[in-house]
Amino acid sequence: MEELGRIQTFVKVVEAGSFSAAARDVSSVSWVARQVKSLEDELGVRLLNRSTRRLSLTEAGRRFYEQSCALSRDLGRAMSEAKSSQDTVKGQLRVQLRVSAGTTLIVPALPAFLAKHPGLSINITLADERCDLIANDIDVAVWAGRMPDSEIVSRRLAPSKRIVCGSPAYLELYGVPKKPEDLKRHRCLRFTQRSYGNSWAFSKDGEQEEVHVQGDLSSDNGLVLLSAVMGDLGLMVAQEWMVRVLLSEGRLVRVLGDYTVNPRPDEDMYDLYAVYASSRGLARKVRAFVDFLVELFSAPADDHPA
């Protein structure tokens, strides 16, 4: 940056015609003269012929001046584009989304977001694992769990809130459970993790109970269970945001809505966050996408309770 400053001072001297004229908008005459002399010393060539009346460019100085003007124009355009990228929502946005959140809620909502920002394009990677945002050139990611103390900036999108739901066809055939104990007579689609596998926990009015459930299908993938529940195979426990659209469309129905599902002290391990690297600054496209996510996840659910 110091070299660039000396070059800009030299250009100003040439265009102003003298050290004193160039110094009016910059600094003292002696400072301007030292800047030009320092530049000549670094280049090892005289750029200006000096006399008591006027300055003139040497042959080397003329060539350097022409190239410096081109450099100044390019720099101006680069700075203008950089500033514009902070002021407008455009360019490519690279995002990493958790598989379930991306496929069930975020991606279906993107048409409206992109219509609002026609100069923006989005490249999406689906992965549940956390990655190095800078090394992988990721602008925004959606992560689950507690956030690390690091250069990562995080904004919470949704707390962990599980619900029990089933398809209208299944509930019509097998009935609607009114209390957790009723689940023993239902086909329950089980997630093969300790959090809610064969035992589903509930709380209400300060009292807790745990029910041992059974069913024909279990999986370590929530999307598999979601596909099964849509196929009328049984009831499932799901994060509220994962089935929000299906609930609002009436394609799924929430049951046992007056109970808290799976109350555990480590529930914040499943909270969702939008994250980005603080070292990259908050460009308008990043801010716009994070605001879009916050609004999307905070929208109230129309859950059509049974």
C-alpha positions in Angstrom: 0.0 0.0 0.0 3.0 2.3 0.6 4.2 1.8 -2.9 0.7 2.4 -4.3 0.5 5.7 -2.4 3.8 6.9 -3.9 2.6 6.0 -7.4 -0.7 7.9 -6.8 1.3 10.9 -5.6 3.5 10.8 -8.7 0.4 10.7 -10.9 -1.1 13.7 -9.1 2.1 15.7 -9.5 2.2 15.0 -13.3 -1.5 16.0 -13.7 -1.2 19.1 -11.4 2.0 20.2 -13.2 4.0 21.0 -10.0 4.8 19.8 -6.5 3.0 22.7 -4.9 -0.2 22.2 -6.9 -0.2 18.5 -6.1 0.3 19.3 -2.4 -2.8 21.5 -2.1 -5.1 18.4 -1.7 -2.5 16.1 -0.1 0.1 17.5 2.3 3.1 19.7 2.3 5.3 20.4 -0.8 8.3 18.8 0.8 6.3 15.6 1.6 5.2 15.3 -2.0 8.7 15.8 -3.2 10.0 13.1 -0.9 7.4 10.7 -2.1 8.4 11.1 -5.7 12.1 11.0 -4.9 11.5 7.8 -2.9 9.7 6.2 -5.8 12.6 7.2 -8.2 15.1 5.7 -5.8 13.1 2.4 -5.6 12.8 2.2 -9.4 16.4 3.3 -10.0 15.4 5.7 -12.7 14.6 9.5 -12.9 10.9 10.1 -13.6 10.8 13.9 -13.6 13.1 16.6 -14.9 13.0 19.4 -12.4 13.8 23.1 -12.9 13.0 26.2 -11.0 10.1 27.0 -13.4 8.6 23.7 -14.4 8.5 19.9 -14.3 8.7 17.6 -17.3 8.6 13.9 -17.7 11.6 11.9 -18.7 11.1 9.2 -21.3 11.0 6.5 -18.6 8.7 8.8 -16.6 6.2 9.1 -19.4 6.0 5.3 -19.9 5.6 4.8 -16.1 3.0 7.6 -16.0 0.9 5.9 -18.7 1.1 2.5 -17.0 0.3 4.1 -13.6 -2.8 5.7 -15.0 -4.0 2.3 -16.3 -3.2 0.8 -12.9 -5.2 3.6 -11.2 -8.2 3.0 -13.4 -8.1 -0.8 -12.7 -7.7 -0.2 -9.0 -10.7 2.2 -9.1 -12.9 -0.3 -10.8 -11.7 -3.1 -8.4 -12.5 -0.9 -5.4 -15.9 0.1 -6.9 -16.8 -3.5 -7.5 -15.7 -4.6 -4.0 -17.8 -1.8 -2.5 -20.7 -2.7 -4.7 -20.6 -6.3 -3.5 -21.1 -5.1 0.0 -23.9 -2.8 -1.0 -25.9 -5.1 -3.3 -27.1 -8.7 -3.2 -25.5 -10.3 -6.2 -22.9 -12.8 -7.3 -22.6 -16.4 -6.2 -23.3 -17.5 -2.7 -21.8 -20.9 -1.6 -23.8 -22.5 1.2 -23.6 -25.8 3.1 -26.9 -27.1 4.5 -27.7 -30.0 6.8 -29.4 -32.6 4.7 -32.8 -32.7 6.5 -33.1 -28.9 6.9 -32.0 -28.3 3.3 -34.3 -30.7 1.6 -37.5 -30.3 3.7 -37.6 -26.6 4.5 -34.8 -24.4 3.0 -34.6 -25.5 -0.6 -38.4 -25.4 -1.1 -38.4 -21.8 0.0 -35.5 -20.6 -2.3 -37.6 -19.7 -5.3 -39.1 -16.7 -3.5 -35.7 -15.7 -2.1 -34.0 -15.8 -5.6 -36.9 -13.9 -7.2 -36.3 -11.1 -4.7 -32.6 -11.1 -5.6 -32.3 -11.7 -9.3 -28.5 -11.0 -9.4 -27.7 -13.8 -7.0 -26.9 -17.4 -7.7 -26.6 -20.2 -5.0 -24.3 -23.2 -5.0 -25.5 -25.7 -2.4 -23.6 -28.5 -0.6 -25.6 -30.9 1.5 -23.7 -32.4 4.5 -24.3 -32.9 8.2 -20.6 -32.8 9.1 -19.0 -29.4 10.0 -16.3 -28.3 7.6 -13.6 -25.6 7.5 -15.7 -22.7 6.0 -12.7 -20.8 4.7 -10.8 -23.8 3.3 -13.9 -25.0 1.5 -15.0 -21.5 0.3 -18.3 -21.6 2.1 -20.1 -18.3 2.7 -22.9 -19.6 5.0 -23.5 -23.0 6.6 -26.4 -24.4 8.7 -25.0 -26.4 11.6 -26.6 -28.2 14.5 -25.4 -28.4 18.1 -23.4 -26.1 20.3 -21.2 -23.6 18.6 -17.4 -23.5 19.2 -15.5 -20.5 20.5 -13.7 -19.6 17.4 -13.7 -17.2 14.4 -17.1 -18.5 13.5 -20.1 -16.2 13.8 -23.4 -18.0 14.6 -27.0 -17.0 14.7 -29.6 -19.4 16.1 -32.3 -20.4 13.7 -34.4 -22.8 15.7 -34.4 -24.6 19.1 -34.8 -28.3 19.2 -38.6 -29.0 19.3 -39.7 -32.5 18.6 -43.2 -33.5 17.8 -45.1 -36.8 17.1 -46.9 -36.9 13.7 -48.5 -39.3 11.3 -50.4 -39.2 8.0 -54.1 -38.7 7.9 -54.6 -42.1 6.3 -52.7 -43.9 9.0 -54.6 -42.1 11.8 -57.9 -42.8 10.2 -57.0 -46.5 10.1 -55.4 -46.9 13.5 -56.9 -44.1 15.5 -55.4 -41.0 17.2 -53.3 -41.5 20.4 -54.6 -39.3 23.2 -51.8 -40.1 25.7 -48.3 -41.5 25.5 -49.5 -44.9 26.8 -51.6 -45.3 23.6 -48.4 -45.5 21.5 -47.9 -49.1 22.7 -50.8 -50.0 20.3 -49.3 -48.1 17.4 -46.7 -48.7 14.7 -43.8 -46.4 15.7 -41.1 -45.5 13.2 -37.9 -45.5 15.3 -34.7 -43.5 14.9 -31.7 -45.7 15.7 -30.0 -43.3 18.1 -30.1 -43.2 21.9 -32.1 -39.9 21.8 -35.4 -41.5 20.8 -35.1 -45.1 19.7 -37.3 -47.7 21.3 -38.2 -45.4 24.3 -40.0 -42.2 23.7 -40.1 -39.8 26.6 -42.8 -37.2 27.3 -43.5 -34.6 29.9 -46.7 -32.7 30.9 -47.4 -30.5 33.9 -44.1 -31.3 35.5 -44.6 -35.1 35.2 -42.5 -37.3 33.0 -43.1 -40.7 31.5 -41.3 -43.0 29.1 -43.0 -45.4 26.7 -41.5 -48.4 25.1 -42.6 -48.4 21.5 -42.5 -50.9 18.6 -42.7 -50.8 14.9 -41.8 -52.4 11.6 -39.2 -49.9 10.5 -36.2 -48.2 12.0 -33.4 -46.1 10.5 -30.5 -43.8 11.3 -31.7 -41.3 8.7 -34.6 -38.9 9.4 -35.5 -38.6 5.7 -36.0 -42.4 5.5 -38.5 -42.2 8.4 -40.2 -39.1 6.9 -40.7 -41.0 3.6 -42.1 -43.9 5.6 -44.5 -41.8 7.6 -45.7 -40.2 4.4 -46.3 -43.7 3.1 -48.7 -44.4 6.0 -46.4 -46.8 7.7 -46.7 -45.3 11.2 -46.0 -42.5 13.6 -42.6 -40.7 14.0 -40.8 -38.3 16.2 -39.5 -35.4 14.1 -38.1 -31.9 14.6 -40.9 -29.4 14.1 -39.1 -27.5 11.3 -38.5 -30.8 9.4 -42.3 -31.4 8.9 -43.6 -27.8 9.1 -44.5 -27.6 5.4 -46.2 -31.0 5.4 -48.2 -30.0 8.5 -49.3 -26.8 7.0 -50.4 -28.6 3.8 -52.3 -31.2 5.9 -50.3 -34.0 4.5 -49.1 -34.8 8.1 -51.0 -34.4 11.4 -49.5 -33.7 14.8 -50.6 -35.8 17.7 -50.0 -35.6 21.5 -49.6 -31.9 21.0 -50.1 -31.0 24.6 -47.0 -33.0 25.6 -43.4 -32.1 25.4 -41.6 -34.8 23.5 -38.3 -36.3 24.6 -37.5 -33.7 27.3 -33.7 -34.0 28.0 -31.1 -31.6 29.4 -29.0 -31.8 26.3 -31.7 -30.8 23.9 -29.6 -27.7 22.8 -27.3 -30.2 21.1 -29.9 -30.2 18.3 -30.5 -26.5 17.9 -29.9 -25.1 14.4 -27.5 -22.2 13.6 -26.6 -20.2 10.6 -22.8 -19.7 10.7 -20.2 -17.8 8.7 -16.5 -16.9 9.0 -16.1 -13.5 10.8 -12.8 -12.9 8.9 -14.8 -12.6 5.6 -16.9 -9.7 6.8 -20.7 -9.6 6.3 -21.3 -9.0 2.6 -24.8 -8.1 1.7 -25.5 -11.5 0.0 -24.5 -13.2 3.3 -26.6 -10.9 5.4 -29.6 -11.3 3.1 -29.4 -15.1 3.2 -29.0 -15.3 7.0 -32.0 -13.0 7.4 -33.9 -15.2 5.0 -33.1 -18.3 7.1 -34.0 -16.6 10.4 -37.4 -15.5 9.0 -38.0 -18.9 7.5 -37.4 -20.9 10.7 -39.2 -18.4 12.9 -42.5 -18.6 10.9 -45.2 -20.1 13.0 -46.3 -23.6 12.1 -49.9 -24.4 11.1 -49.8 -27.9 12.5 -53.4 -29.2 12.0 -53.6 -31.1 15.3 -55.6 -34.2 15.2 
